[in-house]
Amino acid sequence: MFATRHQFIFKANVIADLAALTFTWLYAAKVAGGYLTGFSLRYMMEMRLSLANIIGAVLLAAIWILVFRTRGLYGARRAKFDLGLETLDIAVAAGIGTVIFAAIGLFLNITLFSPLFLAIFWGVVTVVEVVFRLGLQWLLSKLHLGDRNQRNILIVGTNEAAWEYARKIEANAGLGYRLLGFIDDLVVISGPEMKRLGQLKDFTQLLRDYVVDEVVIAMPMYSYSKAIQDIIDQSHERGIAVRFPLSQIFSGLTRNNVWRVRQESTLGPSGDFSADLVVYSGHELGGRYLVKRVFDLLFAGTLAILTLPIALTATLLILITMGRPVLFVQHRYGYNGRVFDLYKFRTMIRNADAMQAQLRTMNERDGAAFKMKNDPRVTRLGRLLRKTSIDELPQLLNVLKGDMSMVGPRPLPLADYERMDNISHRRRLSVLPGITGPWQISGRDSISFEAWMKMDLEYIDNWRLATDLKIILLTVPIVLFGHGSK
């Protein structure tokens, strides 16, 4: 868990540092080269690519990374960016690296390594490294997968194993992990820092009161009771990851109806690693879902630019025919129950939400969702916007913000979720909601609520990037030929 994020941040920083090193090297060579007889940047770029040159470049890059690592610039504390501390450490590390390069140049009589080149290199590389790392931190903040780069963890148990796990979470707070607290029927080990949220029987209520991303079962397998099994079942039904520290398991899992079981490592305060067994019934956060997030950013950004004239026209028409507000903003449940503001172009009269309770008896959809074919609250312009799906365009902002994905289960209003009888349907919340999804391309208003939920869960269980591309392609004719919401 902690090690996975730490390793990803480490690799990203190494790539950024190598890019900064290469850029600065070329820049310093261009500036200083003009003062060296017979040397220029063009001369350096046209040098024959020999094995010695390749080995030399790799060696210098390795020295640079080693110096930065020795100075602690790839430590876990780097997950929380401190500009002042980072700049100071980079300046010191860059200075040490420059001195080593100078020694190598003096020993091997390298013409390029003149005092002017080294002075320019040290000054510029310090600035470029800071800028590149700032850019990397910004990029990492935009590549979150719905959890705002924070994972909320609830620990089941109050024994020594639970406390040890809590210490690991606190040691890795910079990587985005937050301890909600502990639940147990008996307090095995107490202390001033013990935040006991309740007993095992309170687990269901805690899921309503808190956003829980992962549950850690820090109790020996022999002590598992029906209450523990209920916690595992409820987490499984909601798509919440369940962790079993292997030190607490004397025999293998007996359940055979889970989708993905993975062994992951946790990084302790002293730098040691221990193993966890993680049961995923939603999406595990990994490389595939990072690719999905990058795809969302690129696709939504491009589409927002291309459809800007349409969005501006819709805004003008709404202002003329319906007045303000232009946007309909409503709370929806997002990733693991996080509440976000969903944006749409307004298609209804003002105070339409207040009228829904009066129209509830006229609901034409089974299940928890509300739908009327001829909803009296929808205006004439609103029907056109819905039919062409233009009303959905503002949700591109939700995608860019990280609240939604281009493809995923449609986010339902909060009230609709509260009316859900089948708790397993809430596993839809284990992924980012989408602008389009299986429901939109499969008949939409003509399919039953149960079939809709089943399609969403199948999408979660069998997700591939190719699936998203297919759904987007199938959505295009639906939009073009006006098969949007009625």
C-alpha positions in Angstrom: 0.0 0.0 0.0 2.4 2.7 1.2 5.3 1.2 -0.8 3.3 1.3 -4.0 2.7 5.1 -3.8 6.2 5.7 -2.5 7.8 3.8 -5.4 5.6 5.6 -8.0 6.6 9.1 -6.6 10.2 8.0 -6.5 10.2 7.0 -10.1 8.4 10.1 -11.2 11.0 12.3 -9.3 13.9 10.4 -11.0 12.4 11.0 -14.4 11.9 14.7 -13.6 15.5 15.0 -12.3 17.0 13.3 -15.4 14.9 15.6 -17.6 16.2 18.7 -15.7 19.8 17.4 -15.9 19.6 16.9 -19.7 17.9 20.3 -20.3 20.4 22.2 -18.1 23.4 20.3 -19.6 22.5 21.4 -23.1 21.7 25.0 -22.0 25.0 25.4 -20.1 26.9 23.8 -23.1 25.3 26.3 -25.5 26.1 29.4 -23.3 29.6 28.3 -22.1 30.5 26.7 -25.5 30.7 30.1 -27.2 33.7 31.0 -25.0 35.6 27.7 -25.7 37.8 27.5 -28.7 36.6 24.9 -31.2 33.6 24.0 -29.0 29.8 24.7 -29.5 26.5 23.1 -28.8 26.2 22.1 -32.4 29.7 20.5 -32.2 28.6 18.5 -29.1 25.3 17.4 -30.8 27.2 16.2 -33.9 29.7 14.2 -31.9 29.9 10.6 -32.9 27.7 8.4 -30.6 30.3 6.0 -29.3 30.1 3.4 -26.5 32.4 5.6 -24.4 30.1 8.6 -24.7 27.0 6.5 -23.8 28.8 5.0 -20.8 29.9 8.4 -19.7 26.4 9.9 -20.0 24.9 7.0 -18.0 27.6 7.3 -15.4 27.0 11.0 -14.9 23.3 10.5 -14.7 23.7 7.7 -12.1 26.0 9.9 -10.0 23.4 12.7 -10.1 20.6 10.5 -9.0 22.7 8.9 -6.3 23.6 12.3 -4.9 20.0 13.3 -4.8 19.0 10.1 -3.1 21.7 10.4 -0.5 20.5 13.9 0.3 17.0 12.4 1.0 15.3 14.0 -2.0 13.4 10.8 -2.8 12.3 10.0 0.8 8.7 9.5 1.9 8.5 13.1 3.2 8.8 14.2 -0.4 5.2 13.2 -1.0 4.3 16.5 0.8 6.0 19.3 -1.1 7.8 21.9 0.9 9.1 24.5 -1.5 11.6 26.1 0.9 13.1 22.8 2.1 13.1 21.4 -1.4 14.9 24.3 -2.9 17.6 24.2 -0.2 18.2 20.5 -0.5 18.2 20.7 -4.3 20.8 23.5 -4.2 23.0 21.5 -1.9 22.7 18.3 -3.8 23.2 20.1 -7.1 26.3 21.7 -5.6 27.7 18.4 -4.6 27.0 16.9 -8.0 28.6 19.8 -9.7 31.8 19.4 -7.6 31.9 15.7 -8.5 31.5 16.6 -12.2 34.4 19.2 -11.8 36.6 16.5 -10.3 35.8 14.1 -13.1 36.5 16.8 -15.7 39.8 17.7 -14.1 40.9 14.1 -13.9 39.9 13.2 -17.4 40.8 16.6 -18.9 37.3 17.3 -20.3 37.3 20.6 -22.1 33.6 21.3 -21.6 33.9 21.2 -17.8 35.2 24.8 -17.5 34.6 26.9 -14.5 32.1 29.0 -16.5 30.2 25.9 -17.6 30.1 24.5 -14.1 28.9 27.8 -12.6 26.2 28.2 -15.2 25.2 24.5 -14.7 24.9 24.7 -10.9 22.8 27.9 -10.9 20.5 26.9 -13.7 20.0 23.3 -12.7 18.9 24.3 -9.2 16.2 26.5 -10.7 15.1 24.0 -13.3 15.0 21.2 -10.8 12.7 23.2 -8.5 10.5 24.2 -11.5 10.3 20.6 -12.8 9.4 19.3 -9.3 6.8 21.9 -8.9 5.4 20.8 -12.2 5.5 17.2 -11.1 3.6 17.9 -7.9 0.9 19.8 -9.9 0.7 16.9 -12.3 0.4 14.3 -9.5 -2.3 16.4 -7.9 -4.3 16.2 -11.2 -3.8 12.5 -11.6 -5.7 11.4 -8.5 -8.3 8.8 -9.1 -11.2 10.2 -7.2 -9.7 10.0 -3.7 -8.2 13.5 -3.8 -4.9 11.7 -3.1 -6.1 10.8 0.3 -7.1 7.3 1.5 -9.3 7.1 4.7 -8.5 3.9 6.7 -10.6 2.3 9.4 -8.9 -0.3 11.6 -10.8 -3.2 13.1 -9.1 -4.2 16.4 -7.3 -2.5 19.3 -4.5 -5.0 19.8 -0.7 -4.5 19.2 -1.1 -5.3 15.5 -3.7 -2.6 15.2 -1.5 -0.1 17.0 1.5 -1.1 14.8 -0.6 -0.5 11.7 -1.7 2.9 13.0 1.9 3.9 13.5 2.6 2.9 9.8 -0.3 5.1 8.7 1.0 8.1 10.7 4.5 7.5 9.4 3.2 7.7 5.8 0.7 10.6 6.2 2.6 12.5 3.6 1.6 9.8 1.0 -2.0 10.6 1.5 -3.1 8.1 4.2 -5.4 9.1 7.0 -6.5 7.0 10.0 -10.1 7.5 10.8 -10.0 5.4 14.0 -10.5 2.0 15.6 -13.5 -0.2 16.2 -13.6 -3.2 18.6 -15.9 -4.7 21.2 -13.1 -4.7 23.8 -10.2 -2.3 24.1 -7.2 -4.6 24.3 -4.6 -1.8 24.4 -5.7 1.7 25.3 -3.9 5.0 25.2 -4.4 8.8 24.9 -4.1 8.5 21.1 -6.8 5.8 20.8 -9.7 7.1 18.7 -12.2 4.3 19.3 -15.2 5.0 17.0 -17.4 2.3 18.3 -18.0 -1.5 18.6 -18.1 -4.0 15.7 -21.9 -3.7 15.5 -21.5 0.0 14.7 -19.7 -0.7 11.4 -22.8 -0.1 9.2 -23.5 3.3 10.8 -19.8 4.3 10.5 -20.0 3.7 6.8 -22.8 6.2 6.7 -21.0 8.8 8.9 -17.5 8.6 7.3 -15.9 8.2 3.9 -14.1 4.8 4.2 -11.7 3.8 1.5 -10.1 0.8 3.2 -10.8 -1.4 6.2 -7.8 -3.2 7.9 -8.8 -6.4 9.8 -6.0 -6.3 12.5 -7.3 -9.3 14.5 -6.1 -12.9 14.6 -8.0 -15.2 12.3 -9.0 -17.5 15.3 -10.8 -14.6 16.9 -13.0 -13.9 13.9 -16.7 -13.7 14.9 -19.8 -13.3 12.9 -19.4 -9.5 13.5 -16.1 -9.6 11.7 -17.5 -11.6 8.9 -20.3 -9.0 8.6 -17.7 -6.2 8.3 -15.9 -8.1 5.5 -19.2 -8.8 3.7 -20.4 -5.2 3.9 -17.1 -3.8 2.7 -17.2 -6.3 -0.1 -20.7 -5.3 -1.1 -19.7 -1.6 -1.2 -16.5 -2.1 -3.1 -14.3 -1.0 -0.2 -10.9 -2.6 -0.1 -10.3 -4.9 2.9 -6.7 -5.5 4.2 -5.6 -8.5 6.2 -2.1 -8.1 7.7 -0.6 -11.6 7.0 0.8 -11.7 10.5 -2.7 -12.0 11.7 -3.8 -14.8 9.4 -2.9 -18.4 10.5 -4.6 -20.0 7.5 -5.6 -18.9 4.0 -8.9 -17.1 3.2 -11.8 -19.5 3.0 -14.0 -17.3 0.9 -14.0 -18.1 -2.8 -16.3 -15.4 -4.1 -13.9 -12.5 -4.2 -12.7 -11.0 -7.5 -9.1 -9.9 -6.9 -6.7 -10.8 -4.1 -3.3 -9.2 -4.1 -0.3 -9.2 -1.8 1.0 -5.7 -1.2 3.7 -4.2 1.0 3.5 -1.6 3.7 6.4 0.7 4.6 7.0 1.1 8.3 8.5 4.1 10.2 11.9 2.5 10.2 11.9 1.8 6.5 11.0 -1.9 6.8 8.4 -3.6 4.7 5.7 -6.0 5.7 3.1 -7.9 3.7 -0.7 -7.3 3.5 -3.3 -9.4 1.8 -5.7 -7.1 0.0 -9.2 -8.1 -1.2 -10.5 -5.8 -4.0 -14.1 -5.9 -5.0 -14.0 -2.5 -6.6 -11.1 -0.9 -8.6 -7.6 -1.2 -7.1 -5.6 1.9 -7.7 -2.8 1.0 -10.0 -1.2 1.6 -13.3 -4.3 0.8 -15.4 -6.4 3.4 -13.6 -3.7 6.0 -13.8 -3.8 5.5 -17.6 -7.6 5.9 -17.4 -7.1 9.2 -15.5 -4.6 10.5 -18.1 -7.0 9.5 -20.9 -9.8 11.4 -19.1 -7.8 14.6 -18.8 -6.7 14.6 -22.4 -10.1 13.6 -23.9 -12.1 16.0 -21.7 -9.7 18.9 -22.2 -9.8 18.4 -26.0 -13.6 18.0 -26.1 -14.1 21.1 -23.9 -12.2 23.2 -26.4 -14.0 21.7 -29.5 -17.5 22.2 -28.0 -16.9 25.6 -26.5 -18.9 27.4 -29.3 -21.9 25.0 -28.5 -21.6 25.6 -24.8 -21.5 29.4 -25.3 -24.6 29.3 -27.6 -26.4 27.1 -25.0 -25.5 29.6 -22.3 -26.9 32.5 -24.3 -30.1 30.7 -25.1 -30.7 29.8 -21.5 -30.1 33.4 -20.4 -32.6 34.7 -23.0 -35.4 32.1 -22.5 -35.0 31.1 -18.8 -32.8 33.6 -17.2 -30.3 32.8 -14.4 -28.9 30.5 -13.2 -27.4 28.9 -16.4 -26.0 25.9 -14.6 -27.9 23.3 -12.6 -25.7 22.3 -9.7 -26.6 19.2 -7.6 -24.9 17.2 -4.9 -24.1 13.7 -6.2 -22.2 10.8 -4.6 -18.8 10.2 -6.2 -15.8 7.9 -5.5 -16.5 5.8 -2.3 -19.3 8.1 -1.3 -17.5 11.5 -1.6 -20.1 14.2 -2.3 -19.4 16.5 -5.2 -21.2 19.2 -7.2 -22.4 17.9 -10.6 -22.8 20.5 -13.3 -25.4 20.5 -16.1 -26.9 23.2 -18.2 -30.3 24.0 -16.6 -33.2 22.4 -18.4 -35.9 22.9 -15.8 -37.8 25.7 -14.3 -36.5 27.3 -11.1 -37.1 25.3 -7.8 -37.6 22.1 -9.8 -36.0 20.0 -7.0 -38.7 21.2 -4.6 -41.4 19.9 -6.9 -40.0 16.4 -7.1 -41.6 15.2 -3.9 -45.0 16.1 -5.3 -44.3 14.2 -8.5 -42.9 11.1 -6.8 -46.1 9.2 -7.3 -45.8 9.8 -11.1 -42.3 8.2 -11.3 -42.2 5.9 -14.4 -38.9 4.1 -13.4 -38.7 1.1 -11.1 -36.1 1.1 -8.4 -34.6 4.0 -6.6 -34.1 6.4 -9.5 -36.7 9.0 -10.5 -37.7 9.5 -14.2 -40.7 11.0 -16.0 -41.1 10.9 -19.8 -43.1 14.2 -19.9 -41.7 15.9 -16.8 -43.7 19.2 -16.5 -40.6 20.9 -15.0 -38.6 20.6 -18.2 -38.8 23.7 -20.5 -39.0 23.7 -24.3 -35.3 24.6 -24.6 -34.5 22.1 -21.9 -36.0 19.2 -23.9 -33.8 20.2 -26.9 -30.7 20.3 -24.7 -31.5 16.9 -23.2 -32.4 15.3 -26.5 -29.0 16.4 -28.0 -27.2 15.7 -24.6 -25.8 19.3 -24.8 -27.0 19.7 -21.2 -24.2 17.3 -20.2 -21.3 19.4 -21.5 -20.5 21.2 -18.2 -19.7 17.8 -16.8 -16.4 18.0 -18.7 -15.4 20.4 -15.9 -16.2 17.6 -13.4 -13.9 15.3 -15.3 -11.1 17.9 -15.3 -11.6 18.5 -11.6 -11.3 14.8 -10.9 -14.9 14.3 -9.6 -15.9 12.2 -12.6 -14.5 10.1 -15.5 -15.5 10.2 -19.1 -16.9 6.6 -18.8 -18.4 5.0 -15.6 -21.6 4.5 -13.7 -23.9 7.5 -13.9 -23.9 9.5 -10.6 -27.3 9.4 -8.9 -28.8 12.1 -6.7 -28.2 11.6 -3.0 -31.9 10.8 -2.4 -31.9 8.0 -5.0 -29.1 6.2 -3.2 -30.9 6.5 0.2 -33.8 4.6 -1.4 -31.7 1.7 -2.6 -32.9 -1.6 -1.2 -30.0 -3.7 -2.5 -26.9 -2.6 -0.7 -24.7 -4.3 -3.3 -25.7 -1.6 -5.8 -23.6 0.9 -3.7 -20.5 -0.8 -5.1 -21.1 1.5 -8.1 -19.4 4.1 -5.8 -16.1 2.2 -5.8 -15.1 3.9 -9.1 -15.4 7.4 -10.4 -18.9 8.1 -11.9 -18.9 8.8 -15.7 -20.5 11.2 -18.2 -21.4 8.1 -20.3 -21.5 4.4 -19.5 -23.1 1.1 -20.3 -26.5 2.4 -19.4 -26.4 5.2 -22.0 -25.6 2.8 -24.9 -28.0 0.0 -23.9 -31.4 1.5 -24.2 -31.1 4.0 -21.4 -34.7 4.9 -20.5 -36.1 1.5 -21.7 -34.2 -0.8 -19.4 -35.1 -1.7 -15.8 -33.4 -0.3 -12.8 -32.1 -3.7 -11.8 -30.6 -4.3 -15.3 -29.0 -0.9 -15.1 -27.3 -1.7 -11.8 -26.2 -5.1 -13.1 -24.6 -3.5 -16.2 -22.7 -1.0 -14.0 -21.3 -3.7 -11.8 -20.3 -5.8 -14.8 -18.5 -2.8 -16.2 -16.6 -2.4 -12.9 -15.6 -6.1 -12.7 -14.4 -6.3 -16.4 -13.0 -2.8 -17.0 -10.5 -2.3 -19.7 -9.4 0.9 -21.4 -10.7 -0.6 -24.7 -14.1 -0.8 -23.0 -14.1 2.9 -22.4 -13.1 3.6 -26.0 -15.9 1.3 -27.2 -18.5 3.0 -25.0 -17.4 6.5 -26.2 -17.6 5.4 -29.8 -21.1 4.0 -29.3 -22.2 7.1 -27.5 -21.3 9.4 -30.5 -24.3 8.2 -32.7 -26.6 8.4 -29.8 -25.7 12.1 -29.3 -25.7 12.9 -33.1 -29.1 11.3 -33.8 -30.8 12.8 -30.7 -31.3 9.7 -28.6 -30.5 11.5 -25.4 -32.7 11.7 -22.3 -36.3 12.5 -22.9 
